[in-house]
Amino acid sequence: MKHNLCRTLLLFAGVFLFATIDAHFKTTPQSPVHITETDELVYKSYPNGDRIPDFSFCGYRQSEYPIPWVDAKVYVPVVDGDATGLI
């Protein structure tokens, strides 16, 4: 009896979470950040000029290119305490 109740509760929890995942990302044009039908972000500006900052282009080359692989030239071993002298 206990196992059936637990299974039923888990099933309802899973269905609830699955049903709300899609709803979580829906926005309206009145939202501070609106996701359009074409998945573009539109940032609402308020009359005083305030808006949520857009950090989507932060990162290496505006996140348009992968970070290049650079071989390490020096390895600093792990030590207890301050490693400033080793660095």
PDB file of N, CA, C and O in Angstrom:
ATOM      1  N   MET A   1       0.829  -1.195   0.000  1.00  0.00           N
ATOM      2  CA  MET A   1       0.000   0.000   0.000  1.00  0.00           C
ATOM      3  C   MET A   1       0.871   1.255   0.000  1.00  0.00           C
ATOM      4  O   MET A   1       0.604   2.202  -0.739  1.00  0.00           O
ATOM      5  N   LYS A   2       1.924   1.255   0.843  1.00  0.00           N
ATOM      6  CA  LYS A   2       2.808   2.411   0.921  1.00  0.00           C
ATOM      7  C   LYS A   2       3.522   2.653  -0.395  1.00  0.00           C
ATOM      8  O   LYS A   2       3.676   3.797  -0.823  1.00  0.00           O
ATOM      9  N   HIS A   3       3.959   1.573  -1.038  1.00  0.00           N
ATOM     10  CA  HIS A   3       4.694   1.702  -2.286  1.00  0.00           C
ATOM     11  C   HIS A   3       3.807   2.265  -3.396  1.00  0.00           C
ATOM     12  O   HIS A   3       4.258   3.079  -4.202  1.00  0.00           O
ATOM     13  N   ASN A   4       2.547   1.831  -3.436  1.00  0.00           N
ATOM     14  CA  ASN A   4       1.628   2.348  -4.451  1.00  0.00           C
ATOM     15  C   ASN A   4       1.386   3.837  -4.266  1.00  0.00           C
ATOM     16  O   ASN A   4       1.311   4.584  -5.242  1.00  0.00           O
ATOM     17  N   LEU A   5       1.263   4.271  -3.015  1.00  0.00           N
ATOM     18  CA  LEU A   5       1.051   5.683  -2.728  1.00  0.00           C
ATOM     19  C   LEU A   5       2.282   6.497  -3.138  1.00  0.00           C
ATOM     20  O   LEU A   5       2.153   7.571  -3.725  1.00  0.00           O
ATOM     21  N   CYS A   6       3.457   5.988  -2.831  1.00  0.00           N
ATOM     22  CA  CYS A   6       4.696   6.679  -3.215  1.00  0.00           C
ATOM     23  C   CYS A   6       4.823   6.758  -4.730  1.00  0.00           C
ATOM     24  O   CYS A   6       5.194   7.802  -5.268  1.00  0.00           O
ATOM     25  N   ARG A   7       4.524   5.679  -5.412  1.00  0.00           N
ATOM     26  CA  ARG A   7       4.585   5.678  -6.874  1.00  0.00           C
ATOM     27  C   ARG A   7       3.592   6.677  -7.460  1.00  0.00           C
ATOM     28  O   ARG A   7       3.918   7.399  -8.403  1.00  0.00           O
ATOM     29  N   THR A   8       2.395   6.721  -6.912  1.00  0.00           N
ATOM     30  CA  THR A   8       1.380   7.650  -7.396  1.00  0.00           C
ATOM     31  C   THR A   8       1.813   9.092  -7.175  1.00  0.00           C
ATOM     32  O   THR A   8       1.657   9.933  -8.060  1.00  0.00           O
ATOM     33  N   LEU A   9       2.353   9.378  -6.004  1.00  0.00           N
ATOM     34  CA  LEU A   9       2.828  10.736  -5.719  1.00  0.00           C
ATOM     35  C   LEU A   9       3.984  11.121  -6.630  1.00  0.00           C
ATOM     36  O   LEU A   9       4.038  12.248  -7.121  1.00  0.00           O
ATOM     37  N   LEU A  10       4.904  10.199  -6.859  1.00  0.00           N
ATOM     38  CA  LEU A  10       6.014  10.475  -7.761  1.00  0.00           C
ATOM     39  C   LEU A  10       5.529  10.711  -9.192  1.00  0.00           C
ATOM     40  O   LEU A  10       6.041  11.586  -9.890  1.00  0.00           O
ATOM     41  N   LEU A  11       4.555   9.939  -9.615  1.00  0.00           N
ATOM     42  CA  LEU A  11       3.989  10.108 -10.944  1.00  0.00           C
ATOM     43  C   LEU A  11       3.357  11.488 -11.088  1.00  0.00           C
ATOM     44  O   LEU A  11       3.598  12.182 -12.076  1.00  0.00           O
ATOM     45  N   PHE A  12       2.545  11.889 -10.104  1.00  0.00           N
ATOM     46  CA  PHE A  12       1.916  13.211 -10.159  1.00  0.00           C
ATOM     47  C   PHE A  12       2.957  14.329 -10.111  1.00  0.00           C
ATOM     48  O   PHE A  12       2.820  15.336 -10.806  1.00  0.00           O
ATOM     49  N   ALA A  13       3.986  14.155  -9.302  1.00  0.00           N
ATOM     50  CA  ALA A  13       5.046  15.166  -9.226  1.00  0.00           C
ATOM     51  C   ALA A  13       5.759  15.283 -10.568  1.00  0.00           C
ATOM     52  O   ALA A  13       6.040  16.390 -11.027  1.00  0.00           O
ATOM     53  N   GLY A  14       6.051  14.150 -11.198  1.00  0.00           N
ATOM     54  CA  GLY A  14       6.705  14.169 -12.498  1.00  0.00           C
ATOM     55  C   GLY A  14       5.848  14.819 -13.560  1.00  0.00           C
ATOM     56  O   GLY A  14       6.344  15.615 -14.358  1.00  0.00           O
ATOM     57  N   VAL A  15       4.578  14.494 -13.580  1.00  0.00           N
ATOM     58  CA  VAL A  15       3.657  15.092 -14.564  1.00  0.00           C
ATOM     59  C   VAL A  15       3.558  16.595 -14.329  1.00  0.00           C
ATOM     60  O   VAL A  15       3.552  17.373 -15.282  1.00  0.00           O
ATOM     61  N   PHE A  16       3.479  17.006 -13.069  1.00  0.00           N
ATOM     62  CA  PHE A  16       3.396  18.433 -12.746  1.00  0.00           C
ATOM     63  C   PHE A  16       4.653  19.162 -13.200  1.00  0.00           C
ATOM     64  O   PHE A  16       4.566  20.223 -13.818  1.00  0.00           O
ATOM     65  N   LEU A  17       5.812  18.604 -12.899  1.00  0.00           N
ATOM     66  CA  LEU A  17       7.060  19.246 -13.298  1.00  0.00           C
ATOM     67  C   LEU A  17       7.185  19.317 -14.811  1.00  0.00           C
ATOM     68  O   LEU A  17       7.598  20.342 -15.354  1.00  0.00           O
ATOM     69  N   PHE A  18       6.833  18.238 -15.494  1.00  0.00           N
ATOM     70  CA  PHE A  18       6.911  18.212 -16.950  1.00  0.00           C
ATOM     71  C   PHE A  18       5.964  19.244 -17.559  1.00  0.00           C
ATOM     72  O   PHE A  18       6.313  19.915 -18.531  1.00  0.00           O
ATOM     73  N   ALA A  19       4.782  19.369 -16.995  1.00  0.00           N
ATOM     74  CA  ALA A  19       3.788  20.306 -17.528  1.00  0.00           C
ATOM     75  C   ALA A  19       4.186  21.748 -17.279  1.00  0.00           C
ATOM     76  O   ALA A  19       3.827  22.627 -18.063  1.00  0.00           O
ATOM     77  N   THR A  20       4.923  22.015 -16.202  1.00  0.00           N
ATOM     78  CA  THR A  20       5.277  23.400 -15.883  1.00  0.00           C
ATOM     79  C   THR A  20       6.608  23.829 -16.477  1.00  0.00           C
ATOM     80  O   THR A  20       6.908  25.023 -16.475  1.00  0.00           O
ATOM     81  N   ILE A  21       7.417  22.910 -16.984  1.00  0.00           N
ATOM     82  CA  ILE A  21       8.714  23.289 -17.549  1.00  0.00           C
ATOM     83  C   ILE A  21       8.515  24.219 -18.740  1.00  0.00           C
ATOM     84  O   ILE A  21       9.177  25.254 -18.825  1.00  0.00           O
ATOM     85  N   ASP A  22       7.629  23.879 -19.646  1.00  0.00           N
ATOM     86  CA  ASP A  22       7.396  24.712 -20.821  1.00  0.00           C
ATOM     87  C   ASP A  22       6.774  26.045 -20.422  1.00  0.00           C
ATOM     88  O   ASP A  22       7.112  27.079 -20.998  1.00  0.00           O
ATOM     89  N   ALA A  23       5.886  26.036 -19.461  1.00  0.00           N
ATOM     90  CA  ALA A  23       5.219  27.263 -19.043  1.00  0.00           C
ATOM     91  C   ALA A  23       6.191  28.220 -18.365  1.00  0.00           C
ATOM     92  O   ALA A  23       5.965  29.430 -18.363  1.00  0.00           O
ATOM     93  N   HIS A  24       7.250  27.702 -17.800  1.00  0.00           N
ATOM     94  CA  HIS A  24       8.218  28.546 -17.101  1.00  0.00           C
ATOM     95  C   HIS A  24       8.880  29.540 -18.042  1.00  0.00           C
ATOM     96  O   HIS A  24       9.216  30.645 -17.617  1.00  0.00           O
ATOM     97  N   PHE A  25       9.075  29.187 -19.291  1.00  0.00           N
ATOM     98  CA  PHE A  25       9.799  30.039 -20.221  1.00  0.00           C
ATOM     99  C   PHE A  25       8.899  30.920 -21.067  1.00  0.00           C
ATOM    100  O   PHE A  25       9.399  31.634 -21.936  1.00  0.00           O
ATOM    101  N   LYS A  26       7.613  30.899 -20.853  1.00  0.00           N
ATOM    102  CA  LYS A  26       6.719  31.756 -21.614  1.00  0.00           C
ATOM    103  C   LYS A  26       6.721  33.147 -20.992  1.00  0.00           C
ATOM    104  O   LYS A  26       6.664  33.299 -19.772  1.00  0.00           O
ATOM    105  N   THR A  27       6.788  34.151 -21.850  1.00  0.00           N
ATOM    106  CA  THR A  27       6.782  35.527 -21.380  1.00  0.00           C
ATOM    107  C   THR A  27       5.702  36.297 -22.112  1.00  0.00           C
ATOM    108  O   THR A  27       5.099  35.794 -23.060  1.00  0.00           O
ATOM    109  N   THR A  28       5.464  37.515 -21.668  1.00  0.00           N
ATOM    110  CA  THR A  28       4.520  38.402 -22.340  1.00  0.00           C
ATOM    111  C   THR A  28       5.277  39.648 -22.787  1.00  0.00           C
ATOM    112  O   THR A  28       6.353  39.929 -22.260  1.00  0.00           O
ATOM    113  N   PRO A  29       4.748  40.390 -23.731  1.00  0.00           N
ATOM    114  CA  PRO A  29       5.422  41.625 -24.142  1.00  0.00           C
ATOM    115  C   PRO A  29       5.610  42.619 -22.989  1.00  0.00           C
ATOM    116  O   PRO A  29       6.458  43.506 -23.081  1.00  0.00           O
ATOM    117  N   GLN A  30       4.846  42.486 -21.922  1.00  0.00           N
ATOM    118  CA  GLN A  30       4.991  43.375 -20.783  1.00  0.00           C
ATOM    119  C   GLN A  30       6.114  42.936 -19.834  1.00  0.00           C
ATOM    120  O   GLN A  30       6.476  43.687 -18.929  1.00  0.00           O
ATOM    121  N   SER A  31       6.669  41.735 -20.026  1.00  0.00           N
ATOM    122  CA  SER A  31       7.760  41.241 -19.178  1.00  0.00           C
ATOM    123  C   SER A  31       9.003  42.093 -19.394  1.00  0.00           C
ATOM    124  O   SER A  31       9.194  42.630 -20.485  1.00  0.00           O
ATOM    125  N   PRO A  32       9.855  42.229 -18.374  1.00  0.00           N
ATOM    126  CA  PRO A  32      11.100  42.991 -18.552  1.00  0.00           C
ATOM    127  C   PRO A  32      11.963  42.425 -19.675  1.00  0.00           C
ATOM    128  O   PRO A  32      12.627  43.180 -20.386  1.00  0.00           O
ATOM    129  N   VAL A  33      11.957  41.101 -19.841  1.00  0.00           N
ATOM    130  CA  VAL A  33      12.627  40.445 -20.966  1.00  0.00           C
ATOM    131  C   VAL A  33      11.585  39.538 -21.606  1.00  0.00           C
ATOM    132  O   VAL A  33      11.012  38.671 -20.946  1.00  0.00           O
ATOM    133  N   HIS A  34      11.347  39.744 -22.879  1.00  0.00           N
ATOM    134  CA  HIS A  34      10.309  38.997 -23.593  1.00  0.00           C
ATOM    135  C   HIS A  34      10.957  38.093 -24.635  1.00  0.00           C
ATOM    136  O   HIS A  34      11.826  38.532 -25.388  1.00  0.00           O
ATOM    137  N   ILE A  35      10.531  36.823 -24.677  1.00  0.00           N
ATOM    138  CA  ILE A  35      10.988  35.883 -25.696  1.00  0.00           C
ATOM    139  C   ILE A  35       9.936  35.876 -26.798  1.00  0.00           C
ATOM    140  O   ILE A  35       8.781  35.521 -26.565  1.00  0.00           O
ATOM    141  N   THR A  36      10.348  36.272 -28.005  1.00  0.00           N
ATOM    142  CA  THR A  36       9.400  36.367 -29.115  1.00  0.00           C
ATOM    143  C   THR A  36       9.109  34.986 -29.696  1.00  0.00           C
ATOM    144  O   THR A  36       9.687  33.984 -29.275  1.00  0.00           O
ATOM    145  N   GLU A  37       8.213  34.955 -30.659  1.00  0.00           N
ATOM    146  CA  GLU A  37       7.861  33.703 -31.341  1.00  0.00           C
ATOM    147  C   GLU A  37       9.064  33.100 -32.070  1.00  0.00           C
ATOM    148  O   GLU A  37       9.129  31.886 -32.262  1.00  0.00           O
ATOM    149  N   THR A  38      10.015  33.948 -32.477  1.00  0.00           N
ATOM    150  CA  THR A  38      11.211  33.472 -33.178  1.00  0.00           C
ATOM    151  C   THR A  38      12.393  33.298 -32.212  1.00  0.00           C
ATOM    152  O   THR A  38      13.547  33.271 -32.639  1.00  0.00           O
ATOM    153  N   ASP A  39      12.103  33.182 -30.928  1.00  0.00           N
ATOM    154  CA  ASP A  39      13.096  32.957 -29.869  1.00  0.00           C
ATOM    155  C   ASP A  39      14.121  34.084 -29.743  1.00  0.00           C
ATOM    156  O   ASP A  39      15.262  33.836 -29.354  1.00  0.00           O
ATOM    157  N   GLU A  40      13.737  35.294 -30.061  1.00  0.00           N
ATOM    158  CA  GLU A  40      14.612  36.442 -29.858  1.00  0.00           C
ATOM    159  C   GLU A  40      14.270  37.081 -28.515  1.00  0.00           C
ATOM    160  O   GLU A  40      13.122  37.041 -28.072  1.00  0.00           O
ATOM    161  N   LEU A  41      15.274  37.670 -27.876  1.00  0.00           N
ATOM    162  CA  LEU A  41      15.057  38.374 -26.619  1.00  0.00           C
ATOM    163  C   LEU A  41      14.824  39.849 -26.893  1.00  0.00           C
ATOM    164  O   LEU A  41      15.587  40.481 -27.624  1.00  0.00           O
ATOM    165  N   VAL A  42      13.770  40.395 -26.307  1.00  0.00           N
ATOM    166  CA  VAL A  42      13.477  41.819 -26.408  1.00  0.00           C
ATOM    167  C   VAL A  42      13.510  42.370 -24.988  1.00  0.00           C
ATOM    168  O   VAL A  42      12.798  41.887 -24.108  1.00  0.00           O
ATOM    169  N   TYR A  43      14.345  43.389 -24.774  1.00  0.00           N
ATOM    170  CA  TYR A  43      14.514  43.980 -23.455  1.00  0.00           C
ATOM    171  C   TYR A  43      13.656  45.234 -23.349  1.00  0.00           C
ATOM    172  O   TYR A  43      13.809  46.168 -24.136  1.00  0.00           O
ATOM    173  N   LYS A  44      12.752  45.250 -22.373  1.00  0.00           N
ATOM    174  CA  LYS A  44      11.863  46.385 -22.177  1.00  0.00           C
ATOM    175  C   LYS A  44      12.617  47.493 -21.460  1.00  0.00           C
ATOM    176  O   LYS A  44      13.275  47.250 -20.448  1.00  0.00           O
ATOM    177  N   SER A  45      12.522  48.708 -21.981  1.00  0.00           N
ATOM    178  CA  SER A  45      13.093  49.870 -21.314  1.00  0.00           C
ATOM    179  C   SER A  45      11.975  50.617 -20.605  1.00  0.00           C
ATOM    180  O   SER A  45      10.870  50.755 -21.130  1.00  0.00           O
ATOM    181  N   TYR A  46      12.273  51.087 -19.424  1.00  0.00           N
ATOM    182  CA  TYR A  46      11.308  51.862 -18.658  1.00  0.00           C
ATOM    183  C   TYR A  46      11.469  53.340 -18.995  1.00  0.00           C
ATOM    184  O   TYR A  46      12.493  53.732 -19.555  1.00  0.00           O
ATOM    185  N   PRO A  47      10.484  54.164 -18.668  1.00  0.00           N
ATOM    186  CA  PRO A  47      10.555  55.596 -19.023  1.00  0.00           C
ATOM    187  C   PRO A  47      11.827  56.298 -18.534  1.00  0.00           C
ATOM    188  O   PRO A  47      12.300  57.233 -19.180  1.00  0.00           O
ATOM    189  N   ASN A  48      12.381  55.859 -17.409  1.00  0.00           N
ATOM    190  CA  ASN A  48      13.600  56.506 -16.903  1.00  0.00           C
ATOM    191  C   ASN A  48      14.866  55.925 -17.536  1.00  0.00           C
ATOM    192  O   ASN A  48      15.970  56.339 -17.180  1.00  0.00           O
ATOM    193  N   GLY A  49      14.730  54.966 -18.476  1.00  0.00           N
ATOM    194  CA  GLY A  49      15.874  54.391 -19.169  1.00  0.00           C
ATOM    195  C   GLY A  49      16.390  53.094 -18.573  1.00  0.00           C
ATOM    196  O   GLY A  49      17.271  52.463 -19.157  1.00  0.00           O
ATOM    197  N   ASP A  50      15.868  52.680 -17.430  1.00  0.00           N
ATOM    198  CA  ASP A  50      16.304  51.433 -16.815  1.00  0.00           C
ATOM    199  C   ASP A  50      15.877  50.242 -17.661  1.00  0.00           C
ATOM    200  O   ASP A  50      14.801  50.241 -18.259  1.00  0.00           O
ATOM    201  N   ARG A  51      16.735  49.233 -17.702  1.00  0.00           N
ATOM    202  CA  ARG A  51      16.399  47.957 -18.335  1.00  0.00           C
ATOM    203  C   ARG A  51      17.350  46.900 -17.792  1.00  0.00           C
ATOM    204  O   ARG A  51      18.379  47.226 -17.201  1.00  0.00           O
ATOM    205  N   ILE A  52      17.006  45.653 -17.991  1.00  0.00           N
ATOM    206  CA  ILE A  52      17.869  44.557 -17.551  1.00  0.00           C
ATOM    207  C   ILE A  52      19.065  44.512 -18.493  1.00  0.00           C
ATOM    208  O   ILE A  52      18.886  44.527 -19.711  1.00  0.00           O
ATOM    209  N   PRO A  53      20.296  44.457 -17.948  1.00  0.00           N
ATOM    210  CA  PRO A  53      21.467  44.420 -18.827  1.00  0.00           C
ATOM    211  C   PRO A  53      21.533  43.130 -19.642  1.00  0.00           C
ATOM    212  O   PRO A  53      21.126  42.065 -19.176  1.00  0.00           O
ATOM    213  N   ASP A  54      22.048  43.243 -20.856  1.00  0.00           N
ATOM    214  CA  ASP A  54      22.199  42.097 -21.747  1.00  0.00           C
ATOM    215  C   ASP A  54      23.660  41.642 -21.708  1.00  0.00           C
ATOM    216  O   ASP A  54      24.537  42.303 -22.264  1.00  0.00           O
ATOM    217  N   PHE A  55      23.915  40.504 -21.044  1.00  0.00           N
ATOM    218  CA  PHE A  55      25.262  39.961 -20.950  1.00  0.00           C
ATOM    219  C   PHE A  55      25.458  38.775 -21.904  1.00  0.00           C
ATOM    220  O   PHE A  55      26.385  37.986 -21.725  1.00  0.00           O
ATOM    221  N   SER A  56      24.597  38.649 -22.909  1.00  0.00           N
ATOM    222  CA  SER A  56      24.658  37.482 -23.778  1.00  0.00           C
ATOM    223  C   SER A  56      25.918  37.451 -24.642  1.00  0.00           C
ATOM    224  O   SER A  56      26.287  36.389 -25.142  1.00  0.00           O
ATOM    225  N   PHE A  57      26.580  38.583 -24.827  1.00  0.00           N
ATOM    226  CA  PHE A  57      27.785  38.601 -25.641  1.00  0.00           C
ATOM    227  C   PHE A  57      29.058  38.650 -24.815  1.00  0.00           C
ATOM    228  O   PHE A  57      30.140  38.896 -25.348  1.00  0.00           O
ATOM    229  N   CYS A  58      28.933  38.419 -23.523  1.00  0.00           N
ATOM    230  CA  CYS A  58      30.126  38.359 -22.679  1.00  0.00           C
ATOM    231  C   CYS A  58      30.845  37.044 -22.942  1.00  0.00           C
ATOM    232  O   CYS A  58      30.206  36.013 -23.153  1.00  0.00           O
ATOM    233  N   GLY A  59      32.130  37.078 -22.930  1.00  0.00           N
ATOM    234  CA  GLY A  59      32.899  35.871 -23.154  1.00  0.00           C
ATOM    235  C   GLY A  59      33.865  36.047 -24.302  1.00  0.00           C
ATOM    236  O   GLY A  59      33.937  37.117 -24.908  1.00  0.00           O
ATOM    237  N   TYR A  60      34.598  35.013 -24.597  1.00  0.00           N
ATOM    238  CA  TYR A  60      35.611  35.043 -25.639  1.00  0.00           C
ATOM    239  C   TYR A  60      34.981  35.322 -26.997  1.00  0.00           C
ATOM    240  O   TYR A  60      34.126  34.560 -27.450  1.00  0.00           O
ATOM    241  N   ARG A  61      35.383  36.381 -27.635  1.00  0.00           N
ATOM    242  CA  ARG A  61      34.922  36.779 -28.971  1.00  0.00           C
ATOM    243  C   ARG A  61      33.403  36.738 -29.086  1.00  0.00           C
ATOM    244  O   ARG A  61      32.846  36.205 -30.045  1.00  0.00           O
ATOM    245  N   GLN A  62      32.759  37.309 -28.090  1.00  0.00           N
ATOM    246  CA  GLN A  62      31.298  37.416 -28.016  1.00  0.00           C
ATOM    247  C   GLN A  62      30.594  36.063 -28.103  1.00  0.00           C
ATOM    248  O   GLN A  62      29.466  35.972 -28.587  1.00  0.00           O
ATOM    249  N   SER A  63      31.259  35.028 -27.637  1.00  0.00           N
ATOM    250  CA  SER A  63      30.712  33.662 -27.614  1.00  0.00           C
ATOM    251  C   SER A  63      30.410  33.124 -29.010  1.00  0.00           C
ATOM    252  O   SER A  63      29.633  32.180 -29.154  1.00  0.00           O
ATOM    253  N   GLU A  64      31.015  33.715 -30.039  1.00  0.00           N
ATOM    254  CA  GLU A  64      30.798  33.261 -31.417  1.00  0.00           C
ATOM    255  C   GLU A  64      31.806  32.193 -31.834  1.00  0.00           C
ATOM    256  O   GLU A  64      31.570  31.470 -32.801  1.00  0.00           O
ATOM    257  N   TYR A  65      32.929  32.083 -31.116  1.00  0.00           N
ATOM    258  CA  TYR A  65      33.988  31.141 -31.461  1.00  0.00           C
ATOM    259  C   TYR A  65      34.361  30.318 -30.232  1.00  0.00           C
ATOM    260  O   TYR A  65      34.220  30.803 -29.109  1.00  0.00           O
ATOM    261  N   PRO A  66      34.828  29.096 -30.415  1.00  0.00           N
ATOM    262  CA  PRO A  66      35.266  28.310 -29.261  1.00  0.00           C
ATOM    263  C   PRO A  66      36.551  28.888 -28.670  1.00  0.00           C
ATOM    264  O   PRO A  66      37.343  29.507 -29.380  1.00  0.00           O
ATOM    265  N   ILE A  67      36.750  28.687 -27.386  1.00  0.00           N
ATOM    266  CA  ILE A  67      37.970  29.129 -26.725  1.00  0.00           C
ATOM    267  C   ILE A  67      39.119  28.280 -27.252  1.00  0.00           C
ATOM    268  O   ILE A  67      39.032  27.053 -27.231  1.00  0.00           O
ATOM    269  N   PRO A  68      40.202  28.909 -27.728  1.00  0.00           N
ATOM    270  CA  PRO A  68      41.305  28.126 -28.290  1.00  0.00           C
ATOM    271  C   PRO A  68      42.059  27.343 -27.224  1.00  0.00           C
ATOM    272  O   PRO A  68      42.102  27.734 -26.057  1.00  0.00           O
ATOM    273  N   TRP A  69      42.647  26.242 -27.644  1.00  0.00           N
ATOM    274  CA  TRP A  69      43.452  25.421 -26.733  1.00  0.00           C
ATOM    275  C   TRP A  69      44.874  25.951 -26.745  1.00  0.00           C
ATOM    276  O   TRP A  69      45.487  26.078 -27.804  1.00  0.00           O
ATOM    277  N   VAL A  70      45.398  26.260 -25.567  1.00  0.00           N
ATOM    278  CA  VAL A  70      46.762  26.748 -25.439  1.00  0.00           C
ATOM    279  C   VAL A  70      47.477  25.819 -24.470  1.00  0.00           C
ATOM    280  O   VAL A  70      47.017  25.600 -23.349  1.00  0.00           O
ATOM    281  N   ASP A  71      48.615  25.270 -24.914  1.00  0.00           N
ATOM    282  CA  ASP A  71      49.374  24.383 -24.042  1.00  0.00           C
ATOM    283  C   ASP A  71      49.972  25.161 -22.875  1.00  0.00           C
ATOM    284  O   ASP A  71      50.422  26.295 -23.036  1.00  0.00           O
ATOM    285  N   ALA A  72      49.972  24.539 -21.702  1.00  0.00           N
ATOM    286  CA  ALA A  72      50.554  25.163 -20.513  1.00  0.00           C
ATOM    287  C   ALA A  72      52.069  25.183 -20.642  1.00  0.00           C
ATOM    288  O   ALA A  72      52.671  24.216 -21.110  1.00  0.00           O
ATOM    289  N   LYS A  73      52.683  26.283 -20.229  1.00  0.00           N
ATOM    290  CA  LYS A  73      54.145  26.423 -20.286  1.00  0.00           C
ATOM    291  C   LYS A  73      54.778  26.131 -18.930  1.00  0.00           C
ATOM    292  O   LYS A  73      55.911  25.655 -18.859  1.00  0.00           O
ATOM    293  N   VAL A  74      54.049  26.414 -17.857  1.00  0.00           N
ATOM    294  CA  VAL A  74      54.571  26.230 -16.506  1.00  0.00           C
ATOM    295  C   VAL A  74      53.470  25.611 -15.652  1.00  0.00           C
ATOM    296  O   VAL A  74      52.305  25.995 -15.754  1.00  0.00           O
ATOM    297  N   TYR A  75      53.840  24.666 -14.823  1.00  0.00           N
ATOM    298  CA  TYR A  75      52.915  24.061 -13.869  1.00  0.00           C
ATOM    299  C   TYR A  75      53.342  24.446 -12.468  1.00  0.00           C
ATOM    300  O   TYR A  75      54.517  24.322 -12.121  1.00  0.00           O
ATOM    301  N   VAL A  76      52.404  24.912 -11.658  1.00  0.00           N
ATOM    302  CA  VAL A  76      52.675  25.250 -10.266  1.00  0.00           C
ATOM    303  C   VAL A  76      52.098  24.115  -9.424  1.00  0.00           C
ATOM    304  O   VAL A  76      50.895  23.861  -9.472  1.00  0.00           O
ATOM    305  N   PRO A  77      52.953  23.424  -8.647  1.00  0.00           N
ATOM    306  CA  PRO A  77      52.450  22.315  -7.844  1.00  0.00           C
ATOM    307  C   PRO A  77      51.557  22.806  -6.705  1.00  0.00           C
ATOM    308  O   PRO A  77      51.673  23.943  -6.248  1.00  0.00           O
ATOM    309  N   VAL A  78      50.673  21.931  -6.265  1.00  0.00           N
ATOM    310  CA  VAL A  78      49.794  22.244  -5.142  1.00  0.00           C
ATOM    311  C   VAL A  78      50.615  22.216  -3.857  1.00  0.00           C
ATOM    312  O   VAL A  78      51.334  21.251  -3.595  1.00  0.00           O
ATOM    313  N   VAL A  79      50.508  23.266  -3.064  1.00  0.00           N
ATOM    314  CA  VAL A  79      51.217  23.335  -1.790  1.00  0.00           C
ATOM    315  C   VAL A  79      50.246  23.789  -0.713  1.00  0.00           C
ATOM    316  O   VAL A  79      49.224  24.409  -1.006  1.00  0.00           O
ATOM    317  N   ASP A  80      50.566  23.481   0.513  1.00  0.00           N
ATOM    318  CA  ASP A  80      49.784  24.013   1.619  1.00  0.00           C
ATOM    319  C   ASP A  80      50.197  25.448   1.878  1.00  0.00           C
ATOM    320  O   ASP A  80      51.388  25.756   1.903  1.00  0.00           O
ATOM    321  N   GLY A  81      49.246  26.310   2.067  1.00  0.00           N
ATOM    322  CA  GLY A  81      49.565  27.702   2.370  1.00  0.00           C
ATOM    323  C   GLY A  81      49.684  28.571   1.126  1.00  0.00           C
ATOM    324  O   GLY A  81      49.079  28.288   0.092  1.00  0.00           O
ATOM    325  N   ASP A  82      50.464  29.620   1.243  1.00  0.00           N
ATOM    326  CA  ASP A  82      50.600  30.626   0.191  1.00  0.00           C
ATOM    327  C   ASP A  82      51.587  30.153  -0.897  1.00  0.00           C
ATOM    328  O   ASP A  82      52.723  29.796  -0.585  1.00  0.00           O
ATOM    329  N   ALA A  83      51.162  30.149  -2.154  1.00  0.00           N
ATOM    330  CA  ALA A  83      52.006  29.712  -3.270  1.00  0.00           C
ATOM    331  C   ALA A  83      52.538  30.890  -4.072  1.00  0.00           C
ATOM    332  O   ALA A  83      53.021  30.706  -5.189  1.00  0.00           O
ATOM    333  N   THR A  84      52.457  32.104  -3.519  1.00  0.00           N
ATOM    334  CA  THR A  84      52.885  33.286  -4.245  1.00  0.00           C
ATOM    335  C   THR A  84      54.330  33.170  -4.710  1.00  0.00           C
ATOM    336  O   THR A  84      54.634  33.531  -5.847  1.00  0.00           O
ATOM    337  N   GLY A  85      55.209  32.687  -3.879  1.00  0.00           N
ATOM    338  CA  GLY A  85      56.619  32.545  -4.240  1.00  0.00           C
ATOM    339  C   GLY A  85      56.824  31.585  -5.398  1.00  0.00           C
ATOM    340  O   GLY A  85      57.680  31.821  -6.250  1.00  0.00           O
ATOM    341  N   LEU A  86      56.064  30.520  -5.444  1.00  0.00           N
ATOM    342  CA  LEU A  86      56.181  29.570  -6.545  1.00  0.00           C
ATOM    343  C   LEU A  86      55.668  30.130  -7.857  1.00  0.00           C
ATOM    344  O   LEU A  86      56.210  29.864  -8.929  1.00  0.00           O
ATOM    345  N   ILE A  87      54.615  30.907  -7.741  1.00  0.00           N
ATOM    346  CA  ILE A  87      54.004  31.483  -8.947  1.00  0.00           C
ATOM    347  C   ILE A  87      54.952  32.499  -9.528  1.00  0.00           C
ATOM    348  O   ILE A  87      54.647  33.114 -10.550  1.00  0.00           O
TER     349      ILE A  87
END
